[in-house]
Amino acid sequence: MLDRHAADQNFSEAEMKETKRWFFQENIRLEQQRKELEERQAQFEQQKKEFQRTQDKADIQNRMLRRQLDNEKKLFEMKWKVLEDELRHLAEDKQRMEEERKSYQALKDNRPQSGVHYEMFFIGVNNRQTLKKRYKDLIKIFHPDNLSGDKTTLQEINREYDTLKQIFI
């Protein structure tokens, strides 16, 4: 029995050594895993901080871009209003020019064939400087390249201008 008890003790001592060795190896393995997990956690925290910085930068840039977009929208609306106003003024100017052109045409159609021709376009002109100014204004209005331009009217203006130029020498 002693032998058996000794065998049990030997066996249990051998088992104990094996168990101790296994526990030691398992402890080392667990310690390595713990270190790896700590490293991963540190990397995760670093990535989290980096992501937060990136997100903060993106938020700042997004706010700046929204502000810039709002400013550009306001500027566009102001420019649009100016364009609408100018278009309205141009339409009014065009209508006035058309009415003036019609009145000149009516004067031309109603005047007698004989008589002074320069009275139609150059009414109220009494010196050379006023004559030049009126001529330039009429050319701007009735030049054929303009929308309200007319070649025959321009020829009539030139004839009257030449006549008056001779008078005011």
C-alpha positions in Angstrom: 0.0 0.0 0.0 2.9 2.2 0.7 4.0 1.6 -2.8 0.7 2.6 -4.1 0.5 5.7 -1.9 4.0 6.6 -3.0 3.0 6.0 -6.6 0.0 8.2 -6.1 2.3 10.8 -4.6 4.7 10.5 -7.4 2.0 10.7 -9.9 0.4 13.6 -8.2 3.7 15.3 -8.0 4.3 14.7 -11.7 0.8 15.9 -12.4 1.4 18.9 -10.1 4.5 19.8 -12.0 2.6 19.4 -15.3 -0.3 21.4 -14.0 2.1 24.1 -12.6 3.9 24.2 -16.0 0.5 24.4 -17.8 -0.6 27.2 -15.4 2.7 29.0 -16.0 2.4 28.8 -19.8 -1.3 29.8 -19.6 -0.4 32.7 -17.4 2.2 33.8 -19.9 -0.2 33.4 -22.8 -2.9 35.4 -20.9 -0.4 38.1 -20.0 0.6 38.4 -23.7 -3.1 38.6 -24.7 -3.6 41.3 -22.0 -0.7 43.3 -23.4 -2.0 42.9 -26.9 -5.5 44.1 -25.8 -3.9 47.1 -24.0 -2.0 47.9 -27.2 -5.1 47.6 -29.3 -7.1 49.7 -26.8 -4.4 52.4 -26.9 -4.4 52.3 -30.7 -8.2 52.5 -30.6 -8.1 55.5 -28.3 -5.5 57.1 -30.6 -7.7 56.4 -33.6 -10.8 57.7 -31.7 -8.9 61.0 -30.9 -7.7 61.3 -34.5 -11.3 60.7 -35.8 -12.6 63.3 -33.4 -10.1 65.9 -34.6 -10.9 65.1 -38.2 -14.6 65.4 -37.4 -14.1 68.7 -35.6 -12.1 70.0 -38.6 -14.9 68.8 -41.0 -17.5 70.5 -38.8 -15.6 73.8 -38.9 -15.1 73.6 -42.6 -18.7 72.8 -43.1 -19.8 75.8 -41.1 -17.4 78.0 -43.1 -18.7 76.6 -46.3 -22.3 77.2 -45.2 -21.5 80.8 -44.3 -19.8 81.3 -47.6 -22.8 79.8 -49.4 -25.1 82.1 -47.5 -23.0 85.1 -48.4 -22.8 84.1 -52.1 -26.6 83.5 -52.1 -27.1 87.0 -50.7 -24.7 88.5 -53.2 -26.5 86.6 -56.0 -29.8 87.9 -54.9 -28.5 91.5 -54.8 -27.0 91.1 -58.3 -30.2 89.6 -59.5 -32.2 92.6 -58.2 -29.7 95.0 -59.8 -30.1 93.1 -63.1 -33.9 93.2 -62.9 -33.8 97.0 -62.2 -31.4 97.6 -65.0 -33.5 95.5 -67.4 -36.6 97.5 -66.4 -34.7 100.7 -67.0 -33.5 99.4 -70.4 -37.0 98.6 -71.4 -38.2 102.0 -70.3 -35.3 103.6 -72.3 -36.1 101.5 -75.3 -39.7 102.5 -75.1 -38.8 106.2 -74.9 -36.4 105.9 -77.8 -39.1 104.2 -79.8 -41.5 106.9 -79.0 -38.9 109.5 -80.0 -38.2 107.7 -83.2 -41.9 107.6 -84.0 -42.3 111.3 -83.2 -39.3 112.1 -85.6 -40.9 109.8 -88.2 -44.2 111.6 -87.8 -42.5 115.0 -88.1 -40.7 113.7 -91.2 -44.0 112.4 -92.7 -45.9 115.6 -91.9 -43.4 118.2 -93.0 -43.8 119.9 -96.3 -41.4 118.7 -99.0 -40.1 122.2 -99.7 -38.6 124.2 -96.9 -35.9 123.8 -94.2 -35.1 120.2 -93.5 -33.0 120.7 -90.5 -35.9 121.6 -88.3 -36.9 117.9 -87.8 -33.9 116.6 -85.9 -32.1 119.7 -84.9 -34.9 121.8 -83.4 -33.5 124.4 -81.0 -29.9 124.2 -82.3 -28.4 127.6 -82.6 -24.6 127.1 -82.5 -21.9 124.7 -83.8 -21.2 123.1 -80.4 -24.9 122.3 -79.8 -25.1 120.9 -83.3 -22.3 118.5 -82.7 -23.7 117.3 -79.4 -27.2 116.7 -80.9 -25.6 115.0 -83.9 -23.7 112.5 -81.7 -26.8 111.8 -79.6 -28.9 111.2 -82.7 -26.2 108.9 -84.2 -26.2 106.8 -81.0 -30.0 106.4 -81.2 -30.5 105.8 -85.0 -27.3 104.0 -86.0 -28.3 100.9 -88.0 -26.3 98.6 -85.6 -28.7 99.6 -82.7 -32.0 97.9 -82.1 -33.9 101.0 -82.9 -31.6 102.0 -85.7 -32.8 103.0 -89.2 -30.6 103.5 -92.3 -32.9 106.0 -94.0 -33.3 108.1 -90.8 -29.6 108.1 -90.4 -29.2 109.4 -94.0 -31.7 112.2 -93.3 -29.9 113.1 -90.1 -26.6 113.3 -92.0 -28.1 115.5 -94.7 -29.6 117.9 -92.1 -26.3 117.9 -90.2 -24.3 118.8 -93.3 -26.7 121.6 -94.1 -26.5 123.1 -90.6 -22.8 122.7 -90.5 -22.5 124.9 -93.5 -24.8 127.5 -91.8 -22.8 127.6 -88.5 -19.4 127.9 -90.0 
